């Protein structure tokens, strides 16, 4: 009888502790998923708020781009700011020839390897991949910027040359069991930012027809085939609505689908409205 009672008590204890362990595990998975979700939203919102900082207010629109689909992507650009809180830029000291991989500028302070370069005349212009080196041979503040790829077009002396940063966020579903929010900085290698992110949506609130304000997705701000940015529309973006979805990630399929969390935040970009708008 004593053995029977002890066996029943032990079985109950084992069942109880197994249940408690499962609850603790589920809570831990939810907390991890929530942390990944909030960190992802915070990072994207921070970058979007800086979109357009230091970038020209004339010429082609550069600050935001994106694609709309099953999961969206977003490209955010801003000028590089140095420690003095000034934008990093200079002017070309001589003609920039098409195909050139070096540019002479009157001011190289703040330029550094890994940055992208924006060549910004009053109209047109281009983004050139990768600063590979910076030299200041004369000690006067001017110098030479070396690029990893050649310039497509030619530009006159005095054209503005700017250091910019580009960040692209999207959901990588290559491994369906482990969807991941991915990040590429300055067109470099893909970085895994947060695991378990299954959905990403961006909606753009325009300074148009307000107070209701027009709300569009990325495809609504593009024209032509293939679609390209409609500058006049993108410049009216007054707010970005970011919605992300995350699932718990566990050792078993049951744990992996234990919880799905969805959260939305807003980010107001800088300097996107056209002058006087």
C-alpha positions as CSV (number, residue, x, y, z in Angstrom):
1,X,0.0,0.0,0.0
2,X,2.8,2.4,0.9
3,X,4.6,1.7,-2.4
4,X,1.3,2.3,-4.3
5,X,0.7,5.6,-2.6
6,X,4.3,6.7,-3.2
7,X,4.0,5.7,-6.9
8,X,0.8,7.8,-7.4
9,X,2.4,10.7,-5.6
10,X,5.5,10.5,-7.7
11,X,3.5,10.3,-10.9
12,X,1.6,13.4,-9.9
13,X,4.7,15.2,-9.1
14,X,6.3,14.3,-12.4
15,X,3.2,15.4,-14.3
16,X,3.1,18.7,-12.4
17,X,6.8,19.5,-13.0
18,X,6.5,18.6,-16.7
19,X,3.6,21.0,-17.0
20,X,5.4,23.7,-15.2
21,X,8.5,23.2,-17.4
22,X,6.4,23.5,-20.5
23,X,4.8,26.7,-19.2
24,X,8.2,28.2,-18.4
25,X,9.5,27.2,-21.9
26,X,6.4,28.7,-23.6
27,X,6.8,32.0,-21.6
28,X,10.5,32.1,-22.5
29,X,9.7,31.7,-26.2
30,X,7.1,34.4,-26.1
31,X,9.5,36.8,-24.4
32,X,12.2,36.1,-27.0
33,X,9.8,36.7,-29.8
34,X,8.5,39.9,-28.3
35,X,12.1,41.2,-27.8
36,X,12.9,40.4,-31.4
37,X,9.8,42.2,-32.6
38,X,10.4,45.3,-30.6
39,X,14.1,45.4,-31.4
40,X,13.3,45.1,-35.1
41,X,10.6,47.9,-35.0
42,X,12.9,50.2,-33.0
43,X,15.8,49.8,-35.5
44,X,13.7,50.4,-38.6
45,X,11.9,53.3,-37.0
46,X,15.2,54.9,-36.0
47,X,16.6,54.6,-39.5
48,X,13.4,55.9,-41.1
49,X,13.4,59.0,-38.9
50,X,16.8,59.9,-40.3
51,X,15.8,59.4,-43.9
52,X,16.6,62.4,-46.0
53,X,19.0,64.0,-43.4
54,X,21.8,65.8,-45.3
55,X,20.5,64.8,-48.7
56,X,19.8,67.4,-51.4
57,X,16.3,68.9,-51.7
58,X,16.7,69.2,-55.5
59,X,17.3,66.5,-58.1
60,X,16.1,62.9,-57.9
61,X,14.5,61.6,-54.7
62,X,16.8,59.3,-52.7
63,X,15.7,59.0,-49.1
64,X,13.1,56.2,-49.3
65,X,12.4,53.3,-51.7
66,X,10.7,50.0,-51.2
67,X,8.8,47.1,-52.7
68,X,5.3,45.8,-51.7
69,X,4.6,42.1,-51.8
70,X,3.8,39.1,-49.5
71,X,6.4,40.8,-47.3
72,X,7.6,44.3,-48.0
73,X,11.1,45.7,-48.1
74,X,12.3,49.2,-47.5
75,X,15.5,51.1,-48.5
76,X,16.5,54.1,-46.3
77,X,19.2,56.6,-47.2
78,X,20.7,59.5,-45.3
79,X,23.8,61.6,-45.5
80,X,26.7,60.7,-43.2
81,X,27.1,63.1,-40.3
82,X,30.5,63.6,-38.6
83,X,31.2,64.3,-34.9
84,X,30.8,68.1,-35.4
85,X,27.1,67.4,-36.5
86,X,28.0,68.6,-40.0
87,X,27.1,66.7,-43.1
88,X,30.0,65.0,-44.9
89,X,30.5,66.4,-48.4
90,X,32.9,68.2,-50.7
91,X,33.1,69.5,-54.2
92,X,35.0,67.9,-57.1
93,X,38.2,69.7,-57.8
94,X,38.3,68.6,-61.4
95,X,36.1,67.0,-64.0
96,X,34.9,63.5,-63.0
97,X,35.1,61.3,-66.1
98,X,32.8,58.5,-66.9
99,X,34.4,55.3,-65.6
100,X,36.6,57.1,-63.1
101,X,37.4,55.2,-59.8
102,X,39.0,58.2,-58.1
103,X,37.5,61.6,-57.4
104,X,39.4,64.7,-56.2
105,X,37.5,66.7,-53.6
106,X,38.2,69.9,-51.8
107,X,37.2,68.5,-48.4
108,X,37.6,64.8,-47.4
109,X,36.9,65.1,-43.6
110,X,34.4,62.4,-42.6
111,X,34.8,60.3,-45.7
112,X,35.7,56.7,-44.9
113,X,36.0,53.2,-46.5
114,X,32.7,51.4,-46.8
115,X,30.5,54.4,-47.3
116,X,28.5,55.0,-50.5
117,X,29.1,58.2,-52.5
118,X,26.4,60.4,-54.0
119,X,27.5,62.6,-56.9
120,X,24.9,65.3,-56.8
121,X,24.7,68.0,-59.5
122,X,21.7,70.2,-59.7
123,X,19.9,67.6,-61.8
124,X,20.5,63.9,-62.2
125,X,23.4,62.4,-60.3
126,X,24.2,58.8,-59.1
127,X,25.1,56.7,-56.2
128,X,28.5,55.0,-56.5
129,X,29.2,51.8,-54.6
130,X,31.8,51.7,-51.9
131,X,34.5,54.1,-50.8
132,X,37.6,51.9,-50.9
133,X,40.1,54.5,-49.7
134,X,40.7,58.1,-48.8
135,X,44.0,60.0,-49.1
136,X,45.0,63.6,-48.2
137,X,48.3,64.2,-49.9
138,X,48.6,67.9,-49.5
139,X,47.4,68.4,-45.9
140,X,45.0,71.2,-46.9
141,X,41.8,69.4,-46.2
142,X,41.4,68.3,-49.8
143,X,42.3,64.9,-51.2
144,X,41.2,61.9,-53.2
145,X,38.4,59.4,-52.7
146,X,38.9,56.0,-54.3
147,X,35.9,53.9,-55.3
148,X,35.3,50.2,-55.7
149,X,33.3,50.8,-58.9
150,X,33.5,53.3,-61.6
151,X,31.3,56.4,-62.1
152,X,28.7,55.9,-64.9
153,X,28.4,59.5,-66.1
154,X,30.8,62.5,-66.3
155,X,30.5,65.5,-64.1
156,X,31.9,69.0,-64.1
157,X,34.4,70.4,-61.5
158,X,32.5,71.9,-58.6
159,X,29.9,69.1,-58.5
160,X,28.9,68.2,-54.9
161,X,30.2,64.8,-53.7
162,X,28.5,63.4,-50.6
163,X,29.0,60.5,-48.2
164,X,25.8,58.6,-47.7
165,X,24.5,55.5,-45.8
166,X,22.0,53.1,-47.2
167,X,20.1,50.4,-45.2
168,X,17.8,47.8,-46.7
169,X,15.4,45.7,-44.5
170,X,13.5,42.7,-45.8
171,X,12.3,39.2,-44.6
172,X,14.5,36.4,-45.8
173,X,12.3,33.2,-46.2
174,X,15.0,31.1,-47.8
175,X,14.6,28.7,-44.8
176,X,10.8,28.6,-44.3
177,X,11.3,27.1,-40.8
178,X,13.4,30.1,-39.8
179,X,12.3,33.4,-41.5
180,X,14.6,36.2,-40.6
181,X,14.6,39.9,-40.7
182,X,17.6,40.7,-42.8
183,X,19.7,43.9,-43.2
184,X,22.2,45.1,-45.8
185,X,24.2,48.2,-45.0
186,X,25.8,50.1,-47.9
187,X,25.1,47.2,-50.3
188,X,27.3,44.9,-48.3
189,X,26.8,41.3,-47.2
190,X,23.4,40.3,-45.8
191,X,23.2,40.4,-42.0
192,X,20.6,38.4,-40.0
193,X,19.0,41.0,-37.7
194,X,16.2,39.0,-36.0
195,X,14.9,35.5,-36.3
196,X,11.3,34.6,-36.4
197,X,10.1,37.7,-38.3
198,X,7.5,36.3,-40.7
199,X,5.9,39.5,-42.0
200,X,6.8,43.0,-42.8
201,X,4.6,45.8,-44.1
202,X,5.2,49.5,-44.7
203,X,2.5,52.0,-45.4
204,X,3.2,55.6,-46.3
205,X,1.1,58.5,-45.1
206,X,1.2,61.4,-47.6
207,X,0.8,65.1,-46.8
208,X,-2.1,65.0,-49.3
209,X,-5.9,65.2,-48.8
210,X,-5.4,65.8,-45.1
211,X,-6.6,65.6,-42.4
212,X,-7.6,62.2,-43.6
213,X,-4.3,62.0,-45.6
214,X,-3.7,59.6,-48.4
215,X,-2.1,56.3,-47.4
216,X,-0.3,54.1,-50.0
217,X,2.1,51.2,-50.2
218,X,5.4,51.3,-52.0
219,X,3.9,50.3,-55.4
220,X,1.6,53.3,-55.1
221,X,4.7,55.6,-55.3
222,X,6.1,54.1,-58.4
223,X,5.5,54.6,-62.1
224,X,6.5,53.0,-65.4
225,X,7.6,49.5,-66.4
226,X,9.9,48.5,-64.8
227,X,8.5,50.6,-61.9
228,X,10.7,53.5,-60.7
229,X,10.3,56.0,-57.9
230,X,7.8,58.8,-58.5
231,X,9.7,61.6,-56.8
232,X,6.7,63.9,-56.5
233,X,4.9,61.2,-54.5
234,X,7.8,60.0,-52.3
235,X,8.6,63.6,-51.2
236,X,5.1,63.9,-49.7
237,X,5.7,61.0,-47.2
238,X,4.9,62.5,-43.8
239,X,4.7,59.3,-41.8
240,X,5.7,55.6,-42.2
241,X,3.5,52.9,-40.6
242,X,5.6,49.8,-39.9
243,X,3.9,46.5,-39.1
244,X,5.9,43.4,-38.2
245,X,4.8,39.9,-37.4
246,X,6.9,37.4,-35.4
247,X,6.4,33.7,-34.5
248,X,8.0,31.9,-31.6
249,X,10.9,29.7,-32.6
250,X,11.3,26.4,-30.7
251,X,12.9,23.0,-30.9
252,X,9.6,21.4,-32.1
253,X,6.9,22.5,-34.6
254,X,4.5,22.8,-31.8
255,X,6.8,25.3,-30.0
256,X,7.5,27.1,-33.2
257,X,3.8,27.9,-33.7
258,X,3.1,28.5,-30.1
259,X,2.5,32.2,-30.5
260,X,2.3,34.8,-33.3
261,X,2.7,38.5,-32.3
262,X,1.9,41.5,-34.4
263,X,2.9,45.1,-33.6
264,X,2.8,48.4,-35.4
265,X,4.7,51.6,-34.9
266,X,5.1,54.9,-36.7
267,X,8.2,56.8,-37.9
268,X,8.2,60.3,-39.3
269,X,11.1,60.8,-41.8
270,X,13.1,64.0,-41.9
271,X,13.4,66.6,-44.8
272,X,11.2,64.8,-47.3
273,X,8.7,67.5,-48.1
274,X,9.4,69.6,-51.2
275,X,10.6,73.1,-50.3
276,X,7.6,75.2,-49.4
277,X,5.3,72.2,-49.1
